[in-house]
Amino acid sequence: MTAPLQVSCAFPPSPNVVAHAQFAESLGYERVWLYDSPALYPDVWVSLARVAEHTTRIGIGPGVLVPNLRHPVTQAAAIATVDALAPGRLAVAIGTGFTARMTMGQRPLTWAETRTYIAQVKGLLAGESMVVEGKVTKLIPPAGYLPFQPVPILVAANGPKGLAVAREVGDGVMSIFGSYPEFDWCALLAFGTVLDPGESADSERALHAAGPALTVVYHGMYEADPANVDGLPGGPEWRAELERIPVHLRHLATHEDHLVAVPDRDRPLLSGEGLMAFTWTGEAAGLRARLDATAAAGTTEILYQPCGPDIERELRAFMEMATA
């Protein structure tokens, strides 16, 4: 028998993240994942430690960690520290980096670099000696200072190279594109809003609640290849406006308010048609059918990120839809 789909949530770390996590816990969400993009948001490990200390049941995790941001020993020590605050509740996702690196003007890391990093972190957490930067290193805390144990590590992957790394060194996979039934743990990130009965996707509420999820599609496609956005509604005009910014500063503007709000430059991109095409926006019955199909295809955990001014409404509506 197929296990029930786990319903989790994801957030950019914010000053309100503890309250959001507590509310998600009260609604029965399985896990709260926090993004690791230090140019945009507060520190992910400080935020996760706060959530760990102010919740009792809900799982927690960073999604996703990017190797170049922290030395493997620093990363392993952070994982062990938060795991000790919430034993058995922590899982970790690691990837090549999208927003975290793009906001610094960098491209994603190679999968070879990422695979090495994941293996180093896993080895350190298992108490093994690892070669890092040409030297043998190991977690060697004094007795009682840093109890550590293996923690599940998902690989954030959406293509064949990443999936190969996930099979080799991961405990599962995290994706933004699809389901991968070969993995026992397959987490899928989703954005959007559950419409009220009879509500149009063009409503102001819906555009506020799911607009940041729509505009990030343009950001991501532009970063992959600027010409990608030319075929999207409003894409050529948006691209022309963005490219008025000097190239050495453009990466800072591209990801402004990433998954939090819609800056003025992006507002012409908003439409109900766009929400329906690119996000999980729709009435409850349609979204439930989509969720069931996603689970049948191999997803084991859905990660829903609410946006907009009423996070509690979005969390409640999504959980009611998912458990109806």
Phi and psi in degrees as GROMACS dihedral restraints (atoms count N, CA, C in turn):
[ dihedral_restraints ]
;  ai    aj    ak    al  type     phi  dphi    fc
    3     4     5     6     1   -69.5    20    10
    4     5     6     7     1   134.1    20    10
    6     7     8     9     1   -67.6    20    10
    7     8     9    10     1   148.8    20    10
    9    10    11    12     1   -60.3    20    10
   10    11    12    13     1   146.2    20    10
   12    13    14    15     1   -66.0    20    10
   13    14    15    16     1   128.8    20    10
   15    16    17    18     1   -79.6    20    10
   16    17    18    19     1   136.7    20    10
   18    19    20    21     1  -110.7    20    10
   19    20    21    22     1   110.1    20    10
   21    22    23    24     1  -117.2    20    10
   22    23    24    25     1   176.1    20    10
   24    25    26    27     1  -133.7    20    10
   25    26    27    28     1   162.6    20    10
   27    28    29    30     1  -137.6    20    10
   28    29    30    31     1   147.5    20    10
   30    31    32    33     1  -144.3    20    10
   31    32    33    34     1   149.6    20    10
   33    34    35    36     1   -70.8    20    10
   34    35    36    37     1   134.4    20    10
   36    37    38    39     1   -55.2    20    10
   37    38    39    40     1   137.3    20    10
   39    40    41    42     1  -149.3    20    10
   40    41    42    43     1   170.6    20    10
   42    43    44    45     1   -60.5    20    10
   43    44    45    46     1   -20.6    20    10
   45    46    47    48     1   -99.6    20    10
   46    47    48    49     1    11.2    20    10
   48    49    50    51     1   -65.4    20    10
   49    50    51    52     1   -33.4    20    10
   51    52    53    54     1   -65.2    20    10
   52    53    54    55     1   -45.7    20    10
   54    55    56    57     1   -62.6    20    10
   55    56    57    58     1   -40.6    20    10
   57    58    59    60     1   -63.7    20    10
   58    59    60    61     1   -42.1    20    10
   60    61    62    63     1   -66.4    20    10
   61    62    63    64     1   -40.1    20    10
   63    64    65    66     1   -63.5    20    10
   64    65    66    67     1   -40.4    20    10
   66    67    68    69     1   -67.0    20    10
   67    68    69    70     1   -42.4    20    10
   69    70    71    72     1   -60.8    20    10
   70    71    72    73     1   -40.2    20    10
   72    73    74    75     1   -61.9    20    10
   73    74    75    76     1   -41.5    20    10
   75    76    77    78     1   -65.7    20    10
   76    77    78    79     1   -26.3    20    10
   78    79    80    81     1   -86.1    20    10
   79    80    81    82     1   -10.2    20    10
   81    82    83    84     1    98.8    20    10
   82    83    84    85     1    12.2    20    10
   84    85    86    87     1   -61.2    20    10
   85    86    87    88     1   143.8    20    10
   87    88    89    90     1   -73.9    20    10
   88    89    90    91     1   -43.0    20    10
   90    91    92    93     1  -153.0    20    10
   91    92    93    94     1   152.2    20    10
   93    94    95    96     1  -117.2    20    10
   94    95    96    97     1   122.1    20    10
   96    97    98    99     1  -103.2    20    10
   97    98    99   100     1   137.9    20    10
   99   100   101   102     1  -118.8    20    10
  100   101   102   103     1   140.3    20    10
  102   103   104   105     1   -76.5    20    10
  103   104   105   106     1   153.4    20    10
  105   106   107   108     1  -118.6    20    10
  106   107   108   109     1    82.3    20    10
  108   109   110   111     1  -132.8    20    10
  109   110   111   112     1    85.4    20    10
  111   112   113   114     1   -66.0    20    10
  112   113   114   115     1   -19.6    20    10
  114   115   116   117     1   -72.7    20    10
  115   116   117   118     1   -17.8    20    10
  117   118   119   120     1  -110.1    20    10
  118   119   120   121     1   -40.5    20    10
  120   121   122   123     1  -126.4    20    10
  121   122   123   124     1   164.1    20    10
  123   124   125   126     1   -58.1    20    10
  124   125   126   127     1   161.9    20    10
  126   127   128   129     1   -59.1    20    10
  127   128   129   130     1   132.1    20    10
  129   130   131   132     1   -67.5    20    10
  130   131   132   133     1   -38.7    20    10
  132   133   134   135     1   -73.8    20    10
  133   134   135   136     1   -37.2    20    10
  135   136   137   138     1   -62.0    20    10
  136   137   138   139     1   -42.9    20    10
  138   139   140   141     1   -64.5    20    10
  139   140   141   142     1   -42.5    20    10
  141   142   143   144     1   -66.5    20    10
  142   143   144   145     1   -36.4    20    10
  144   145   146   147     1   -63.0    20    10
  145   146   147   148     1   -40.5    20    10
  147   148   149   150     1   -63.7    20    10
  148   149   150   151     1   -44.2    20    10
  150   151   152   153     1   -63.1    20    10
  151   152   153   154     1   -42.7    20    10
  153   154   155   156     1   -57.7    20    10
  154   155   156   157     1   -40.3    20    10
  156   157   158   159     1   -80.6    20    10
  157   158   159   160     1   -12.4    20    10
  159   160   161   162     1  -117.6    20    10
  160   161   162   163     1    12.7    20    10
  162   163   164   165     1  -131.7    20    10
  163   164   165   166     1   167.4    20    10
  165   166   167   168     1  -123.7    20    10
  166   167   168   169     1   -28.8    20    10
  168   169   170   171     1  -120.3    20    10
  169   170   171   172     1   -42.2    20    10
  171   172   173   174     1   -61.5    20    10
  172   173   174   175     1   138.9    20    10
  174   175   176   177     1   -69.2    20    10
  175   176   177   178     1   159.4    20    10
  177   178   179   180     1  -137.8    20    10
  178   179   180   181     1   158.3    20    10
  180   181   182   183     1  -177.7    20    10
  181   182   183   184     1   152.3    20    10
  183   184   185   186     1   -88.0    20    10
  184   185   186   187     1   133.0    20    10
  186   187   188   189     1  -143.4    20    10
  187   188   189   190     1   101.2    20    10
  189   190   191   192     1  -127.0    20    10
  190   191   192   193     1   152.8    20    10
  192   193   194   195     1   -73.5    20    10
  193   194   195   196     1   147.1    20    10
  195   196   197   198     1  -119.3    20    10
  196   197   198   199     1   123.0    20    10
  198   199   200   201     1   -52.7    20    10
  199   200   201   202     1   -40.6    20    10
  201   202   203   204     1   -71.0    20    10
  202   203   204   205     1   -12.3    20    10
  204   205   206   207     1   -77.0    20    10
  205   206   207   208     1   -24.2    20    10
  207   208   209   210     1  -146.2    20    10
  208   209   210   211     1   140.2    20    10
  210   211   212   213     1   -58.6    20    10
  211   212   213   214     1   146.0    20    10
  213   214   215   216     1   -53.5    20    10
  214   215   216   217     1   -37.4    20    10
  216   217   218   219     1   -67.5    20    10
  217   218   219   220     1   -41.9    20    10
  219   220   221   222     1   -62.1    20    10
  220   221   222   223     1   -43.3    20    10
  222   223   224   225     1   -64.4    20    10
  223   224   225   226     1   -45.1    20    10
  225   226   227   228     1   -63.6    20    10
  226   227   228   229     1   -39.4    20    10
  228   229   230   231     1   -65.6    20    10
  229   230   231   232     1   -38.6    20    10
  231   232   233   234     1   -64.9    20    10
  232   233   234   235     1   -43.7    20    10
  234   235   236   237     1   -59.3    20    10
  235   236   237   238     1   -47.7    20    10
  237   238   239   240     1   -64.2    20    10
  238   239   240   241     1   -36.8    20    10
  240   241   242   243     1   -64.3    20    10
  241   242   243   244     1   -48.1    20    10
  243   244   245   246     1   -72.1    20    10
  244   245   246   247     1   -34.8    20    10
  246   247   248   249     1   -60.6    20    10
  247   248   249   250     1   -36.1    20    10
  249   250   251   252     1   -69.2    20    10
  250   251   252   253     1   -27.6    20    10
  252   253   254   255     1   -74.9    20    10
  253   254   255   256     1   -28.5    20    10
  255   256   257   258     1  -139.5    20    10
  256   257   258   259     1    71.6    20    10
  258   259   260   261     1   -55.7    20    10
  259   260   261   262     1   129.8    20    10
  261   262   263   264     1    78.9    20    10
  262   263   264   265     1    -0.8    20    10
  264   265   266   267     1  -103.8    20    10
  265   266   267   268     1    -8.5    20    10
  267   268   269   270     1   -96.9    20    10
  268   269   270   271     1   134.5    20    10
  270   271   272   273     1  -130.6    20    10
  271   272   273   274     1   159.4    20    10
  273   274   275   276     1  -132.1    20    10
  274   275   276   277     1   142.0    20    10
  276   277   278   279     1  -121.3    20    10
  277   278   279   280     1   138.3    20    10
  279   280   281   282     1  -131.2    20    10
  280   281   282   283     1   138.5    20    10
  282   283   284   285     1  -143.9    20    10
  283   284   285   286     1  -172.4    20    10
  285   286   287   288     1   -81.0    20    10
  286   287   288   289     1   -14.0    20    10
  288   289   290   291     1    97.4    20    10
  289   290   291   292     1   124.5    20    10
  291   292   293   294     1  -117.1    20    10
  292   293   294   295     1   -86.5    20    10
  294   295   296   297     1   -60.9    20    10
  295   296   297   298     1   -41.4    20    10
  297   298   299   300     1   -58.3    20    10
  298   299   300   301     1   -36.0    20    10
  300   301   302   303     1   -90.6    20    10
  301   302   303   304     1   -37.3    20    10
  303   304   305   306     1   -61.4    20    10
  304   305   306   307     1   -37.7    20    10
  306   307   308   309     1   -68.7    20    10
  307   308   309   310     1   -11.7    20    10
  309   310   311   312     1  -104.7    20    10
  310   311   312   313     1    11.1    20    10
  312   313   314   315     1    76.3    20    10
  313   314   315   316     1    19.5    20    10
  315   316   317   318     1  -112.6    20    10
  316   317   318   319     1   154.4    20    10
  318   319   320   321     1   -86.7    20    10
  319   320   321   322     1   163.4    20    10
  321   322   323   324     1   -57.7    20    10
  322   323   324   325     1   153.8    20    10
  324   325   326   327     1   -69.9    20    10
  325   326   327   328     1   164.3    20    10
  327   328   329   330     1   -76.7    20    10
  328   329   330   331     1   158.1    20    10
  330   331   332   333     1   -69.4    20    10
  331   332   333   334     1   -27.7    20    10
  333   334   335   336     1   -64.0    20    10
  334   335   336   337     1   -44.1    20    10
  336   337   338   339     1   -63.1    20    10
  337   338   339   340     1   -42.7    20    10
  339   340   341   342     1   -67.6    20    10
  340   341   342   343     1   -41.2    20    10
  342   343   344   345     1   -61.4    20    10
  343   344   345   346     1   -43.9    20    10
  345   346   347   348     1   -61.0    20    10
  346   347   348   349     1   -43.4    20    10
  348   349   350   351     1   -63.2    20    10
  349   350   351   352     1   -46.5    20    10
  351   352   353   354     1   -60.5    20    10
  352   353   354   355     1   -43.6    20    10
  354   355   356   357     1   -62.2    20    10
  355   356   357   358     1   -38.6    20    10
  357   358   359   360     1   -65.1    20    10
  358   359   360   361     1   -46.9    20    10
  360   361   362   363     1   -63.8    20    10
  361   362   363   364     1   -44.0    20    10
  363   364   365   366     1   -62.1    20    10
  364   365   366   367     1   -41.5    20    10
  366   367   368   369     1   -64.1    20    10
  367   368   369   370     1   -43.6    20    10
  369   370   371   372     1   -60.8    20    10
  370   371   372   373     1   -42.3    20    10
  372   373   374   375     1   -68.2    20    10
  373   374   375   376     1   -22.0    20    10
  375   376   377   378     1   -88.0    20    10
  376   377   378   379     1     3.4    20    10
  378   379   380   381     1    83.1    20    10
  379   380   381   382     1    12.9    20    10
  381   382   383   384     1   -89.0    20    10
  382   383   384   385     1   158.5    20    10
  384   385   386   387     1   -84.7    20    10
  385   386   387   388     1   131.0    20    10
  387   388   389   390     1  -125.0    20    10
  388   389   390   391     1   148.2    20    10
  390   391   392   393     1   -90.8    20    10
  391   392   393   394     1   118.2    20    10
  393   394   395   396     1  -129.9    20    10
  394   395   396   397     1   127.5    20    10
  396   397   398   399     1    53.1    20    10
  397   398   399   400     1    37.0    20    10
  399   400   401   402     1    81.6    20    10
  400   401   402   403     1     3.6    20    10
  402   403   404   405     1  -126.6    20    10
  403   404   405   406     1   147.9    20    10
  405   406   407   408     1   -74.3    20    10
  406   407   408   409     1   129.8    20    10
  408   409   410   411     1  -136.9    20    10
  409   410   411   412     1   159.7    20    10
  411   412   413   414     1  -161.3    20    10
  412   413   414   415     1   150.3    20    10
  414   415   416   417     1   -74.9    20    10
  415   416   417   418     1   119.6    20    10
  417   418   419   420     1  -129.7    20    10
  418   419   420   421     1    55.3    20    10
  420   421   422   423     1   -69.8    20    10
  421   422   423   424     1   147.5    20    10
  423   424   425   426     1   -59.5    20    10
  424   425   426   427     1   158.4    20    10
  426   427   428   429     1   -54.2    20    10
  427   428   429   430     1   128.7    20    10
  429   430   431   432     1    84.2    20    10
  430   431   432   433     1    -5.8    20    10
  432   433   434   435     1   -82.9    20    10
  433   434   435   436     1   -40.1    20    10
  435   436   437   438     1  -149.7    20    10
  436   437   438   439     1    77.1    20    10
  438   439   440   441     1   -63.6    20    10
  439   440   441   442     1   133.1    20    10
  441   442   443   444     1  -138.7    20    10
  442   443   444   445     1   152.5    20    10
  444   445   446   447     1  -151.4    20    10
  445   446   447   448     1   162.9    20    10
  447   448   449   450     1   -59.1    20    10
  448   449   450   451     1   140.1    20    10
  450   451   452   453     1  -123.2    20    10
  451   452   453   454     1   137.3    20    10
  453   454   455   456     1   -57.1    20    10
  454   455   456   457     1   134.4    20    10
  456   457   458   459     1  -122.9    20    10
  457   458   459   460     1   116.6    20    10
  459   460   461   462     1   -90.6    20    10
  460   461   462   463     1   149.7    20    10
  462   463   464   465     1  -104.7    20    10
  463   464   465   466     1   124.2    20    10
  465   466   467   468     1   -79.3    20    10
  466   467   468   469     1   106.0    20    10
  468   469   470   471     1  -142.3    20    10
  469   470   471   472     1   144.5    20    10
  471   472   473   474     1  -136.3    20    10
  472   473   474   475     1     7.7    20    10
  474   475   476   477     1  -145.5    20    10
  475   476   477   478     1   177.7    20    10
  477   478   479   480     1   -62.1    20    10
  478   479   480   481     1   -38.4    20    10
  480   481   482   483     1   -66.0    20    10
  481   482   483   484     1   -44.9    20    10
  483   484   485   486     1   -65.5    20    10
  484   485   486   487     1   -40.3    20    10
  486   487   488   489     1   -64.5    20    10
  487   488   489   490     1   -34.6    20    10
  489   490   491   492     1   -64.5    20    10
  490   491   492   493     1   -40.6    20    10
  492   493   494   495     1   -65.4    20    10
  493   494   495   496     1   -40.3    20    10
  495   496   497   498     1   -60.5    20    10
  496   497   498   499     1   -41.9    20    10
  498   499   500   501     1   -64.5    20    10
  499   500   501   502     1   -34.9    20    10
  501   502   503   504     1   -80.7    20    10
  502   503   504   505     1   -45.5    20    10
  504   505   506   507     1  -125.8    20    10
  505   506   507   508     1    -2.6    20    10
  507   508   509   510     1   -97.4    20    10
  508   509   510   511     1   165.2    20    10
  510   511   512   513     1  -103.0    20    10
  511   512   513   514     1     6.9    20    10
  513   514   515   516     1   164.2    20    10
  514   515   516   517     1  -172.4    20    10
  516   517   518   519     1  -135.7    20    10
  517   518   519   520     1   146.0    20    10
  519   520   521   522     1  -119.7    20    10
  520   521   522   523     1   134.3    20    10
  522   523   524   525     1  -137.1    20    10
  523   524   525   526     1   159.4    20    10
  525   526   527   528     1  -113.5    20    10
  526   527   528   529     1    -2.7    20    10
  528   529   530   531     1  -112.7    20    10
  529   530   531   532     1   -39.6    20    10
  531   532   533   534     1  -163.9    20    10
  532   533   534   535     1  -172.2    20    10
  534   535   536   537     1  -104.0    20    10
  535   536   537   538     1   144.2    20    10
  537   538   539   540     1  -130.6    20    10
  538   539   540   541     1    90.8    20    10
  540   541   542   543     1   -66.1    20    10
  541   542   543   544     1   -13.1    20    10
  543   544   545   546     1   -68.3    20    10
  544   545   546   547     1   -17.0    20    10
  546   547   548   549     1   -99.9    20    10
  547   548   549   550     1   136.6    20    10
  549   550   551   552     1   -68.4    20    10
  550   551   552   553     1   -25.9    20    10
  552   553   554   555     1  -124.4    20    10
  553   554   555   556     1   108.4    20    10
  555   556   557   558     1  -128.8    20    10
  556   557   558   559     1   107.9    20    10
  558   559   560   561     1  -102.4    20    10
  559   560   561   562     1   135.3    20    10
  561   562   563   564     1  -122.2    20    10
  562   563   564   565     1   127.3    20    10
  564   565   566   567     1   -85.5    20    10
  565   566   567   568     1   134.5    20    10
  567   568   569   570     1  -136.0    20    10
  568   569   570   571     1   146.4    20    10
  570   571   572   573     1  -133.4    20    10
  571   572   573   574     1   154.8    20    10
  573   574   575   576     1   145.2    20    10
  574   575   576   577     1  -164.0    20    10
  576   577   578   579     1  -146.4    20    10
  577   578   579   580     1   144.9    20    10
  579   580   581   582     1   -83.7    20    10
  580   581   582   583     1   117.4    20    10
  582   583   584   585     1   -72.7    20    10
  583   584   585   586     1   145.8    20    10
  585   586   587   588     1   -69.3    20    10
  586   587   588   589     1   156.3    20    10
  588   589   590   591     1   -53.9    20    10
  589   590   591   592     1   125.6    20    10
  591   592   593   594     1    80.8    20    10
  592   593   594   595     1    -3.8    20    10
  594   595   596   597     1   -76.3    20    10
  595   596   597   598     1   139.1    20    10
  597   598   599   600     1   -83.4    20    10
  598   599   600   601     1   147.1    20    10
  600   601   602   603     1   -67.6    20    10
  601   602   603   604     1   -13.7    20    10
  603   604   605   606     1   -87.1    20    10
  604   605   606   607     1     2.0    20    10
  606   607   608   609     1   -64.2    20    10
  607   608   609   610     1   152.3    20    10
  609   610   611   612     1   -58.9    20    10
  610   611   612   613     1   -39.3    20    10
  612   613   614   615     1   -61.2    20    10
  613   614   615   616     1   -46.7    20    10
  615   616   617   618     1   -65.2    20    10
  616   617   618   619     1   -41.4    20    10
  618   619   620   621     1   -64.8    20    10
  619   620   621   622     1   -36.5    20    10
  621   622   623   624     1   -69.8    20    10
  622   623   624   625     1   -37.7    20    10
  624   625   626   627     1   -77.4    20    10
  625   626   627   628     1   -31.1    20    10
  627   628   629   630     1  -120.3    20    10
  628   629   630   631     1    -3.7    20    10
  630   631   632   633     1   -55.6    20    10
  631   632   633   634     1   -45.3    20    10
  633   634   635   636     1   -60.6    20    10
  634   635   636   637     1   -28.0    20    10
  636   637   638   639     1   -74.7    20    10
  637   638   639   640     1   -32.8    20    10
  639   640   641   642     1   -71.9    20    10
  640   641   642   643     1   -46.3    20    10
  642   643   644   645     1   -67.8    20    10
  643   644   645   646     1   -27.7    20    10
  645   646   647   648     1   -67.3    20    10
  646   647   648   649     1   -22.2    20    10
  648   649   650   651     1   -60.9    20    10
  649   650   651   652     1   -43.3    20    10
  651   652   653   654     1   -65.2    20    10
  652   653   654   655     1   -41.6    20    10
  654   655   656   657     1   -59.4    20    10
  655   656   657   658     1   -48.1    20    10
  657   658   659   660     1   -66.1    20    10
  658   659   660   661     1   -42.6    20    10
  660   661   662   663     1   -68.3    20    10
  661   662   663   664     1   -35.1    20    10
  663   664   665   666     1   -65.4    20    10
  664   665   666   667     1   -42.4    20    10
  666   667   668   669     1   -64.7    20    10
  667   668   669   670     1   -35.4    20    10
  669   670   671   672     1   -67.9    20    10
  670   671   672   673     1   -42.1    20    10
  672   673   674   675     1  -169.9    20    10
  673   674   675   676     1   115.8    20    10
  675   676   677   678     1   -50.9    20    10
  676   677   678   679     1   -32.3    20    10
  678   679   680   681     1   -66.7    20    10
  679   680   681   682     1   -17.5    20    10
  681   682   683   684     1   -58.9    20    10
  682   683   684   685     1   -34.6    20    10
  684   685   686   687     1   -80.1    20    10
  685   686   687   688     1   -11.5    20    10
  687   688   689   690     1   -65.7    20    10
  688   689   690   691     1   -23.0    20    10
  690   691   692   693     1   -93.4    20    10
  691   692   693   694     1     2.1    20    10
  693   694   695   696     1   -95.2    20    10
  694   695   696   697     1   152.9    20    10
  696   697   698   699     1   -56.9    20    10
  697   698   699   700     1   123.9    20    10
  699   700   701   702     1    75.2    20    10
  700   701   702   703     1     0.8    20    10
  702   703   704   705     1   -62.5    20    10
  703   704   705   706     1   -48.8    20    10
  705   706   707   708     1   -60.0    20    10
  706   707   708   709     1   -41.0    20    10
  708   709   710   711     1   -67.6    20    10
  709   710   711   712     1   -41.7    20    10
  711   712   713   714     1   -63.1    20    10
  712   713   714   715     1   -43.4    20    10
  714   715   716   717     1   -61.9    20    10
  715   716   717   718     1   -43.8    20    10
  717   718   719   720     1   -61.3    20    10
  718   719   720   721     1   -40.6    20    10
  720   721   722   723     1   -65.2    20    10
  721   722   723   724     1   -44.1    20    10
  723   724   725   726     1   -63.6    20    10
  724   725   726   727     1   -39.8    20    10
  726   727   728   729     1   -79.7    20    10
  727   728   729   730     1     2.6    20    10
  729   730   731   732     1   -74.9    20    10
  730   731   732   733     1   -18.4    20    10
  732   733   734   735     1   -78.2    20    10
  733   734   735   736     1   134.4    20    10
  735   736   737   738     1   -52.2    20    10
  736   737   738   739     1   141.3    20    10
  738   739   740   741     1   -58.9    20    10
  739   740   741   742     1   -32.3    20    10
  741   742   743   744     1   -75.0    20    10
  742   743   744   745     1    -9.3    20    10
  744   745   746   747     1  -114.4    20    10
  745   746   747   748     1    -7.3    20    10
  747   748   749   750     1   -63.2    20    10
  748   749   750   751     1   -34.8    20    10
  750   751   752   753     1   -64.0    20    10
  751   752   753   754     1   -27.4    20    10
  753   754   755   756     1   -71.3    20    10
  754   755   756   757     1   -36.2    20    10
  756   757   758   759     1   -79.1    20    10
  757   758   759   760     1   -33.8    20    10
  759   760   761   762     1   -57.2    20    10
  760   761   762   763     1   -39.2    20    10
  762   763   764   765     1  -106.6    20    10
  763   764   765   766     1    21.6    20    10
  765   766   767   768     1   -57.5    20    10
  766   767   768   769     1   131.5    20    10
  768   769   770   771     1    59.3    20    10
  769   770   771   772     1    31.4    20    10
  771   772   773   774     1   -50.3    20    10
  772   773   774   775     1   117.5    20    10
  774   775   776   777     1    59.1    20    10
  775   776   777   778     1    22.6    20    10
  777   778   779   780     1  -122.3    20    10
  778   779   780   781     1   -49.2    20    10
  780   781   782   783     1  -147.6    20    10
  781   782   783   784     1   175.5    20    10
  783   784   785   786     1  -114.0    20    10
  784   785   786   787     1   109.0    20    10
  786   787   788   789     1   -67.1    20    10
  787   788   789   790     1   163.7    20    10
  789   790   791   792     1   -56.0    20    10
  790   791   792   793     1   -36.7    20    10
  792   793   794   795     1   -60.9    20    10
  793   794   795   796     1   -31.3    20    10
  795   796   797   798     1   -91.9    20    10
  796   797   798   799     1   -10.3    20    10
  798   799   800   801     1   -60.7    20    10
  799   800   801   802     1   -35.5    20    10
  801   802   803   804     1   -63.2    20    10
  802   803   804   805     1   -13.2    20    10
  804   805   806   807     1   -80.7    20    10
  805   806   807   808     1   -13.6    20    10
  807   808   809   810     1   -76.7    20    10
  808   809   810   811     1   132.9    20    10
  810   811   812   813     1  -162.1    20    10
  811   812   813   814     1   152.5    20    10
  813   814   815   816     1   -62.5    20    10
  814   815   816   817     1   -36.7    20    10
  816   817   818   819     1   -61.3    20    10
  817   818   819   820     1   -41.0    20    10
  819   820   821   822     1   -65.4    20    10
  820   821   822   823     1   -41.7    20    10
  822   823   824   825     1   -60.0    20    10
  823   824   825   826     1   -44.5    20    10
  825   826   827   828     1   -67.1    20    10
  826   827   828   829     1   -32.6    20    10
  828   829   830   831     1   -80.3    20    10
  829   830   831   832     1   -35.1    20    10
  831   832   833   834     1  -117.0    20    10
  832   833   834   835     1    -6.8    20    10
  834   835   836   837     1  -130.8    20    10
  835   836   837   838     1   172.6    20    10
  837   838   839   840     1   -84.4    20    10
  838   839   840   841     1    70.0    20    10
  840   841   842   843     1  -118.2    20    10
  841   842   843   844     1   131.5    20    10
  843   844   845   846     1   168.0    20    10
  844   845   846   847     1   177.1    20    10
  846   847   848   849     1   -73.9    20    10
  847   848   849   850     1   161.7    20    10
  849   850   851   852     1   -57.2    20    10
  850   851   852   853     1   -43.2    20    10
  852   853   854   855     1   -62.7    20    10
  853   854   855   856     1   -42.9    20    10
  855   856   857   858     1   -67.2    20    10
  856   857   858   859     1   -40.2    20    10
  858   859   860   861     1   -68.5    20    10
  859   860   861   862     1   -35.5    20    10
  861   862   863   864     1   -65.0    20    10
  862   863   864   865     1   -40.4    20    10
  864   865   866   867     1   -63.0    20    10
  865   866   867   868     1   -40.6    20    10
  867   868   869   870     1   -65.3    20    10
  868   869   870   871     1   -39.4    20    10
  870   871   872   873     1   -64.5    20    10
  871   872   873   874     1   -43.4    20    10
  873   874   875   876     1   -62.1    20    10
  874   875   876   877     1   -40.8    20    10
  876   877   878   879     1   -66.0    20    10
  877   878   879   880     1   -37.1    20    10
  879   880   881   882     1   -65.4    20    10
  880   881   882   883     1   -42.5    20    10
  882   883   884   885     1   -64.2    20    10
  883   884   885   886     1   -41.8    20    10
  885   886   887   888     1   -64.2    20    10
  886   887   888   889     1   -27.7    20    10
  888   889   890   891     1   -80.0    20    10
  889   890   891   892     1   -11.7    20    10
  891   892   893   894     1   128.4    20    10
  892   893   894   895     1    -4.9    20    10
  894   895   896   897     1   -72.5    20    10
  895   896   897   898     1   134.6    20    10
  897   898   899   900     1  -108.6    20    10
  898   899   900   901     1   -15.5    20    10
  900   901   902   903     1  -146.0    20    10
  901   902   903   904     1   125.9    20    10
  903   904   905   906     1   -99.8    20    10
  904   905   906   907     1   132.5    20    10
  906   907   908   909     1  -110.3    20    10
  907   908   909   910     1   104.9    20    10
  909   910   911   912     1   -99.1    20    10
  910   911   912   913     1   123.5    20    10
  912   913   914   915     1  -103.0    20    10
  913   914   915   916     1   113.8    20    10
  915   916   917   918     1   -77.2    20    10
  916   917   918   919     1   146.1    20    10
  918   919   920   921     1  -126.7    20    10
  919   920   921   922     1   178.2    20    10
  921   922   923   924     1    90.7    20    10
  922   923   924   925     1  -174.4    20    10
  924   925   926   927     1   -80.9    20    10
  925   926   927   928     1   -13.4    20    10
  927   928   929   930     1  -126.4    20    10
  928   929   930   931     1    78.1    20    10
  930   931   932   933     1   -63.5    20    10
  931   932   933   934     1   -37.3    20    10
  933   934   935   936     1   -63.8    20    10
  934   935   936   937     1   -41.2    20    10
  936   937   938   939     1   -60.5    20    10
  937   938   939   940     1   -43.8    20    10
  939   940   941   942     1   -65.8    20    10
  940   941   942   943     1   -44.1    20    10
  942   943   944   945     1   -62.0    20    10
  943   944   945   946     1   -43.9    20    10
  945   946   947   948     1   -66.0    20    10
  946   947   948   949     1   -44.8    20    10
  948   949   950   951     1   -65.1    20    10
  949   950   951   952     1   -39.8    20    10
  951   952   953   954     1   -68.6    20    10
  952   953   954   955     1   -41.5    20    10
  954   955   956   957     1   -67.6    20    10
  955   956   957   958     1   -39.3    20    10
  957   958   959   960     1   -61.7    20    10
  958   959   960   961     1   -41.4    20    10
  960   961   962   963     1   -63.9    20    10
  961   962   963   964     1   -44.0    20    10
  963   964   965   966     1   -71.7    20    10
  964   965   966   967     1   -22.0    20    10
  966   967   968   969     1  -111.3    20    10
  967   968   969   970     1     5.1    20    10
